[in-house]
């Protein structure tokens, strides 16, 4: 594999195999969207409150949004950071940028200045697209920080009250522009990694590989024109976008219902009113739904399947779904870098509740190996390596990291510990990377530790995950302070450390849930922080200090 600075292509022998197998069909997203408009016309594609967007509207809105972007200087090849909540304009921007030949970088609403500024600077982004306010947070203030940190940024588009920025909404009467011809093998958009080694890496997804994942997922999950999908999770997340997600439902001619919040008080009435048949949840959110539905599940009568992914799912929780929600549970495991596995519909409950299923493609190559990259037999846990027709061959502008994250013959080291059963199903048992999975949000320990060490009182810091029945894991920062006999009490120090992390621009979900102030951090024989010992210490500690409320 010879890495490219921006994009690592598949070797031609594999690319030819994927084209001949029909996985890569030489279609771009603008052509795909035009095809949907032609096939489904005035059928409802999106529902958001009282707004209905038809397939024909969806295509026209993309063309108008592209014209608006072009009028403000964007052009084919530009990279644009997009950070929008669950609103119809997300799709206008996503499809509008690709219509223009520009490349969206899909940030999550929870990202803050540290991440957004990095994405803009690292990718030489031409523009940043955001909203005025969301969930009580002022994104215009964030945009001001980002613009100061990324002077190459040419435009900031804001949905809502734009103030000094450019309004995102096209002016009335602006005609659509024709789609820019593009290469199906070229980059369509960038997803973001879970950030296992610091700030998330940019994942280049091509039109060919991403559309294959969309088409195959929609077919495998049996989606059709009668599918009504509730988008409860952030739209930019790979799970809710393509696994099969909103794009899979659109491919099948179904209807996507946008939920402004994922909580039962908002979503249950939407399920009833819209006749929702399918949704996707992370385990923490699923448990909230189950808790409320145990009192009254009458609003969920139309729901036939609940997909669950993003974090480990307890078999006991999985078994409760049919009884409490009245719907089939389908486990989904995957990564924005590519590989996605599904428990196939109709799988026996014993496997459906305890495994994460099989990969999408017959050409998904999966290896389970030991620490020396030697294959282990079925039934034995090991490191998951994979390559295939929709798994990337390298991150964007990360040659050093790529040398560690990929084998010389192109297998991606996922960082997951899995067991492959004799029938081929995978059971995910843990993470090799130093990463905490907090309700589906991935927290890189190294990133938070480095930020803590920037505080003048901190001598050493380590972030560990603690088991949690709702989120799977919560984060605990174990901190050793510089000696100061007159220093403030531990609770005040913890509040100050949480505020320090917020000032640095870390996303709210990365601020530790708990703090443990210790005189010394335990060390291994070679002087490294002993994280297993720290976890044991934190689990046994009676006086973990909670962080201040998240914002």
C-alpha positions in Angstrom: 0.0 0.0 0.0 1.4 3.4 -1.0 -0.4 6.0 1.1 -1.6 9.2 -0.6 -1.5 12.4 1.4 -5.3 12.9 1.1 -6.8 9.6 -0.1 -5.5 6.1 -0.2 -7.1 4.2 -3.2 -7.8 0.5 -3.3 -5.3 -1.6 -5.3 -6.5 -1.9 -8.9 -6.9 -5.7 -8.6 -9.3 -5.3 -5.8 -11.1 -2.3 -7.3 -11.7 -4.3 -10.5 -13.1 -7.2 -8.4 -15.5 -4.9 -6.6 -16.6 -3.3 -9.9 -17.1 -6.7 -11.6 -19.1 -7.9 -8.6 -21.5 -5.0 -9.0 -20.6 -3.4 -5.6 -19.2 -0.3 -7.2 -21.6 0.9 -9.9 -19.9 4.1 -11.1 -22.7 6.3 -9.7 -22.2 9.5 -7.8 -24.5 10.8 -5.1 -26.0 13.6 -7.3 -26.9 11.0 -9.9 -28.3 8.7 -7.2 -30.4 11.6 -5.8 -31.7 12.5 -9.3 -32.6 8.8 -9.7 -34.6 8.8 -6.5 -36.5 12.0 -7.6 -37.3 10.3 -10.9 -38.5 7.0 -9.3 -40.4 8.3 -6.3 -41.4 11.8 -7.3 -44.0 13.3 -5.0 -43.8 10.5 -2.4 -42.8 11.9 1.0 -39.1 11.6 1.7 -38.8 13.6 4.9 -41.1 14.7 7.7 -40.1 17.3 10.3 -43.0 18.7 12.4 -45.6 19.9 9.9 -43.1 20.0 7.0 -43.1 17.3 4.3 -40.3 17.2 1.8 -41.0 15.0 -1.3 -38.3 13.2 -3.2 -38.7 15.7 -6.0 -38.4 18.5 -3.5 -35.3 16.9 -2.0 -33.5 17.0 -5.3 -34.6 20.6 -6.1 -33.6 21.8 -2.6 -30.1 20.3 -3.1 -29.7 22.2 -6.4 -30.8 25.5 -4.9 -28.5 25.0 -1.9 -25.6 24.3 -4.4 -26.5 27.5 -6.2 -26.4 29.5 -2.9 -23.0 28.0 -2.0 -21.6 28.7 -5.5 -22.9 32.3 -5.3 -20.7 32.7 -2.1 -17.6 31.4 -3.7 -17.6 27.6 -3.0 -16.5 25.3 -5.8 -15.9 21.7 -6.7 -13.2 20.2 -4.6 -13.7 22.5 -1.6 -13.9 20.8 1.8 -16.6 22.1 4.1 -17.2 21.3 7.8 -20.9 20.7 8.5 -22.3 20.8 12.0 -26.1 20.8 12.0 -28.7 19.2 14.3 -31.6 17.0 13.1 -33.3 19.4 10.7 -34.2 19.1 7.0 -31.5 21.5 6.1 -28.9 18.9 7.0 -29.9 17.0 3.8 -30.0 20.3 1.8 -26.4 20.9 2.8 -25.2 17.3 2.4 -26.6 16.8 -1.0 -26.1 20.5 -2.1 -22.4 20.3 -1.4 -22.0 17.0 -3.3 -24.2 18.5 -6.1 -21.6 21.2 -6.3 -18.7 18.8 -6.2 -17.6 20.0 -2.7 -16.9 17.6 0.1 -18.7 17.7 3.4 -16.9 16.9 6.6 -19.6 15.6 8.9 -19.1 16.9 12.5 -21.5 16.1 15.3 -23.6 18.7 17.2 -21.7 17.9 20.4 -18.3 18.9 19.0 -16.9 22.1 20.3 -14.2 24.6 19.3 -11.2 22.3 19.8 -12.5 19.7 17.4 -14.2 22.1 14.8 -11.1 24.3 14.6 -8.9 21.3 14.1 -11.1 19.9 11.3 -11.1 23.3 9.5 -7.4 23.8 9.8 -6.4 20.2 9.1 -8.5 20.0 6.0 -7.9 23.5 4.7 -11.7 23.9 4.8 -13.2 26.6 2.7 -16.3 26.9 4.8 -18.1 26.0 8.1 -21.8 25.4 8.2 -23.6 25.6 11.5 -26.8 26.7 13.3 -27.4 29.8 15.5 -28.3 28.0 18.7 -28.9 24.3 19.5 -29.8 22.7 22.8 -29.0 25.9 24.7 -25.5 26.3 23.1 -24.5 29.4 21.1 -22.9 28.0 17.9 -22.3 31.5 16.6 -19.9 32.1 19.5 -18.2 28.8 18.6 -18.0 30.0 14.9 -16.2 33.1 16.1 -13.6 31.0 17.9 -13.2 28.7 14.9 -12.8 31.6 12.4 -10.1 33.1 14.6 -8.2 29.8 14.8 -8.6 28.9 11.1 -7.9 32.1 9.1 -8.0 30.2 5.8 -11.8 29.7 6.3 -13.5 31.8 3.6 -17.2 31.5 4.7 -19.3 30.7 7.7 -22.9 29.8 6.9 -25.4 29.9 9.8 -28.9 28.4 9.9 -31.3 30.8 11.7 -30.2 34.2 12.9 -26.8 34.5 11.1 -25.8 37.9 12.6 -22.4 38.8 11.0 -22.2 35.4 9.2 -23.7 34.3 5.9 -27.3 33.0 6.1 -27.5 29.3 5.2 -31.0 29.5 3.6 -30.9 30.3 -0.1 -32.9 33.5 -1.1 -36.4 32.9 -2.4 -36.5 32.2 -6.1 -32.9 31.2 -6.5 -32.9 28.6 -9.4 -31.0 25.3 -8.9 -27.7 24.8 -10.7 -26.8 21.7 -12.7 -24.9 19.1 -10.8 -21.1 19.1 -11.3 -19.9 16.0 -13.0 -17.8 13.9 -10.6 -15.9 10.7 -10.4 -17.6 7.9 -8.6 -14.2 6.7 -7.4 -13.5 10.2 -5.9 -14.1 11.3 -2.3 -17.8 12.1 -1.7 -17.5 13.1 2.0 -15.5 12.7 5.2 -16.8 10.9 8.2 -15.0 11.2 11.6 -13.2 8.4 13.5 -14.0 7.7 17.1 -10.8 9.5 18.1 -9.0 6.7 19.8 -5.7 8.5 19.6 -6.7 12.1 20.2 -8.8 14.4 18.0 -10.9 12.4 15.5 -9.3 11.5 12.2 -11.0 12.3 8.9 -12.3 9.3 7.0 -12.5 9.8 3.2 -15.5 7.9 1.8 -16.0 7.6 -2.0 -19.2 7.7 -3.9 -18.7 4.1 -5.0 -17.9 2.6 -1.6 -20.4 4.6 0.4 -23.3 4.0 -2.0 -22.6 0.3 -2.0 -22.9 0.3 1.8 -26.2 2.2 1.5 -27.7 -0.1 -1.2 -26.5 -3.3 0.5 -27.7 -2.3 3.9 -31.2 -1.3 2.7 -31.5 -4.7 0.9 -30.2 -6.7 3.8 -32.5 -5.0 6.3 -35.5 -5.5 4.0 -36.4 -1.8 3.6 -39.1 -0.7 1.2 -41.6 2.0 0.3 -43.5 1.2 3.5 -40.6 1.8 5.8 -41.0 4.7 8.1 -37.8 5.5 9.9 -37.4 7.6 13.0 -34.1 9.4 13.0 -33.5 9.7 16.7 -29.7 9.8 16.7 -27.5 12.6 15.2 -27.9 12.6 11.5 -24.2 12.9 10.8 -23.4 9.7 12.6 -22.5 6.8 10.3 -25.0 4.5 12.1 -27.9 6.8 11.6 -26.8 7.9 8.1 -26.0 4.7 6.2 -26.4 1.6 8.5 -29.0 1.6 6.8 -30.0 4.9 8.3 -31.6 7.8 6.6 -29.8 7.2 3.2 -30.8 3.5 3.2 -34.4 4.4 3.8 -34.3 7.0 1.0 -32.8 4.5 -1.3 -35.7 2.2 -0.7 -38.3 4.9 -1.2 -39.4 5.0 2.5 -40.0 8.0 4.7 -37.6 9.6 7.2 -39.1 11.2 10.3 -36.8 13.7 12.1 -36.9 13.8 15.9 -35.6 17.0 17.4 -34.8 15.1 20.6 -34.4 11.4 21.2 -36.2 11.2 24.5 -39.5 9.3 24.8 -41.6 12.4 25.5 -40.7 13.6 22.0 -40.2 10.3 20.1 -43.1 8.2 21.3 -45.8 10.7 20.0 -43.9 10.8 16.7 -43.9 7.0 16.4 -47.7 7.0 17.0 -48.5 10.0 14.7 -46.2 9.0 11.8 -46.6 5.2 12.0 -42.9 4.6 12.5 -41.8 1.1 11.8 -38.0 1.3 12.3 -35.6 3.2 14.4 -31.9 3.0 15.6 -30.8 3.6 19.1 -27.7 3.4 21.2 -28.0 1.1 24.3 -28.2 4.0 26.8 -31.1 5.5 24.9 -32.7 2.1 24.5 -32.8 1.6 28.2 -34.6 5.0 28.6 -37.2 3.9 26.1 -37.6 0.6 27.9 -38.0 2.3 31.2 -40.8 4.5 29.9 -42.5 1.8 27.8 -42.8 -0.5 30.7 -45.4 1.9 32.0 -47.1 2.5 28.7 -46.0 1.3 25.2 -49.3 2.0 23.4 -47.7 4.7 21.3 -45.3 2.1 19.8 -47.8 -0.2 18.2 -46.5 0.5 14.6 -42.8 -0.2 15.6 -41.6 -3.5 14.1 -37.8 -3.3 14.5 -35.3 -1.5 16.7 -31.7 -1.4 15.6 -29.1 -1.1 18.4 -25.5 -0.2 17.9 -22.7 2.2 18.9 -21.9 0.5 22.2 -22.1 -3.0 23.7 -25.6 -4.2 24.4 -26.4 -6.4 27.3 -28.1 -9.7 26.3 -30.6 -9.2 29.0 -31.5 -5.7 27.6 -31.7 -7.2 24.1 -34.1 -9.9 25.3 -36.4 -7.3 26.8 -37.1 -5.4 23.6 -39.7 -7.8 22.0 -41.6 -8.0 25.3 -41.5 -4.4 26.2 -41.4 -2.5 22.9 -43.2 -5.1 20.9 -40.5 -5.0 18.2 -37.7 -7.2 16.9 -34.2 -6.2 18.1 -31.4 -6.0 15.5 -27.9 -5.6 16.7 -25.6 -3.6 14.4 -21.8 -3.3 14.8 -19.6 -1.1 12.7 -17.3 1.8 12.2 -17.2 5.0 10.1 -14.0 3.5 8.5 -16.1 0.9 6.8 -17.0 -2.6 8.1 -20.6 -3.0 9.2 -22.2 -6.2 10.6 -25.9 -7.0 11.1 -27.8 -9.7 12.9 -29.9 -10.9 10.0 -33.7 -10.5 10.4 -35.2 -13.8 11.6 -32.0 -14.9 13.5 -32.7 -17.2 16.4 -33.0 -15.2 19.7 -30.1 -17.0 21.2 -27.8 -15.5 18.6 -29.7 -12.3 18.0 -29.3 -11.2 21.6 -25.6 -12.3 22.1 -23.8 -11.6 18.8 -23.4 -8.6 16.5 -24.1 -10.6 13.3 -22.3 -11.0 10.0 -20.6 -8.5 7.7 -22.5 -6.9 4.9 -20.5 -8.2 1.9 -19.2 -11.5 0.8 -16.0 -9.6 0.0 -15.6 -8.3 3.5 -12.4 -10.0 4.6 -12.2 -10.4 8.4 -9.2 -11.7 10.4 -9.2 -12.3 14.1 -5.6 -12.3 15.3 -3.4 -12.4 18.4 -0.9 -9.7 19.5 1.6 -11.0 16.8 -1.0 -10.8 14.0 -1.3 -14.6 13.9 -4.8 -15.8 13.1 -6.6 -17.4 16.1 -9.2 -20.2 15.8 -12.9 -19.6 15.9 -14.2 -19.3 19.4 -11.1 -17.5 20.7 -11.0 -13.7 21.2 -8.5 -11.6 19.2 -8.0 -8.3 17.5 -10.3 -7.6 14.6 -8.7 -6.7 11.2 -10.7 -6.1 8.1 -10.6 -4.9 4.5 -13.2 -4.9 1.8 -15.2 -2.9 -0.8 -16.3 -0.2 1.6 -13.5 -0.1 4.2 -11.0 2.7 3.8 -7.3 2.1 3.1 -6.1 5.2 4.9 -7.1 8.3 6.9 -6.9 11.8 5.4 -3.5 13.4 5.8 -2.3 11.0 8.4 0.6 9.0 7.0 2.2 8.2 10.4 -1.0 7.0 11.9 -1.9 5.1 8.8 1.4 3.1 9.1 0.1 1.9 12.5 -3.6 1.6 11.8 -3.2 -0.5 8.6 -1.3 -3.7 7.8 1.1 -3.6 4.8 -1.5 -5.6 2.8 -4.3 -3.1 3.6 -6.2 -4.6 6.6 -7.6 -2.0 8.9 -6.8 -2.5 12.6 -10.2 -1.7 14.1 -9.0 -1.8 17.8 -11.9 -4.1 18.7 -11.6 -7.4 20.4 -14.0 -10.0 18.9 -14.7 -13.7 18.9 -15.8 -15.3 15.6 -18.2 -18.1 16.2 -18.1 -21.3 14.0 -21.0 -20.0 11.9 -19.2 -16.8 11.1 -21.1 -14.4 13.5 -19.0 -11.9 15.4 -19.3 -11.3 19.1 -17.7 -8.0 20.1 -16.1 -8.3 23.6 -14.1 -5.1 24.1 -11.7 -2.5 22.9 -7.9 -2.7 22.5 -7.5 1.0 22.0 -7.4 3.2 25.0 -10.9 4.5 24.4 -14.0 5.0 26.5 -17.4 4.3 24.9 -19.8 6.5 26.8 -23.3 5.7 25.5 -22.0 5.4 21.9 -19.8 8.6 22.1 -16.2 7.6 21.8 -13.7 9.4 24.2 -10.0 9.2 23.5 -8.3 8.9 26.9 -5.1 10.5 25.5 -6.9 13.7 24.4 -8.5 14.3 27.8 -5.3 13.5 29.7 -3.3 15.9 27.6 -5.9 18.6 28.2 -5.9 18.0 32.0 -2.1 18.2 32.0 -2.4 21.8 30.7 -3.9 22.8 34.0 -1.1 24.3 36.3 -2.1 22.2 39.3 -2.0 18.9 37.5 1.2 16.8 37.8 -0.2 13.6 36.2 -3.6 12.5 34.9 -5.2 9.3 33.5 -8.7 8.8 32.2 -10.4 5.4 32.8 -13.8 4.0 32.0 -16.0 2.6 34.8 -18.9 0.3 34.1 -22.3 2.0 34.1 -25.7 0.3 33.7 -27.1 3.1 31.5 -24.2 4.3 29.4 -22.1 1.2 29.3 -19.1 3.2 30.6 -18.7 6.5 32.4 -15.4 8.3 32.5 -13.3 9.0 35.6 -10.3 11.3 35.6 -7.6 10.1 38.1 -5.5 13.2 38.9 -2.3 13.7 40.8 -1.7 17.4 41.8 1.4 19.3 42.4 2.1 19.5 46.2 0.4 22.6 47.7 -0.5 22.4 51.4 -2.6 25.5 51.1 -4.4 24.3 48.0 -8.2 24.2 47.7 -10.3 21.1 48.7 -10.6 18.3 46.2 -14.2 19.1 45.3 -13.2 22.6 44.3 -10.2 21.3 42.3 -12.5 19.0 40.4 -14.9 21.8 39.5 -12.0 23.9 38.3 -10.6 21.0 36.2 -14.0 20.5 34.5 -14.2 24.2 33.8 -10.7 24.1 32.4 -11.6 21.4 30.0 -14.6 23.3 28.8 -12.5 26.5 28.3 -10.2 24.4 26.1 -13.2 23.6 23.8 -13.7 20.0 24.6 -17.1 18.5 23.7 -19.3 18.2 26.8 -19.4 14.4 26.6 -15.6 14.3 27.0 -15.6 16.2 30.3 -15.1 13.4 32.9 -18.2 12.2 34.8 -16.1 11.7 38.0 -12.8 12.9 39.4 -10.6 11.0 41.8 -7.8 13.0 43.3 -4.8 10.8 44.4 -1.5 11.6 46.0 0.2 9.4 43.4 -0.9 7.5 40.3 0.0 3.8 40.4 2.8 2.8 38.0 3.9 -0.3 36.2 7.5 -1.7 36.5 8.5 0.4 33.5 7.1 3.6 34.9 3.8 3.8 32.9 0.5 4.6 34.6 -1.1 1.3 35.6 -4.6 1.8 34.3 -6.0 -1.6 35.5 -5.0 -0.7 39.0 -6.5 2.7 38.6 -9.8 1.2 37.5 -9.9 -1.0 40.5 -9.0 1.9 42.7 -11.8 4.1 41.2 -14.4 1.3 41.4 -13.6 0.8 45.1 -13.4 4.5 46.0 -16.3 5.8 48.1 -15.6 9.4 47.4 -15.6 9.9 43.6 -16.3 13.6 42.9 -19.0 14.3 40.3 -18.3 16.8 37.6 -20.4 20.0 37.4 -23.5 19.7 35.2 -22.8 19.3 31.5 -23.5 22.1 28.9 
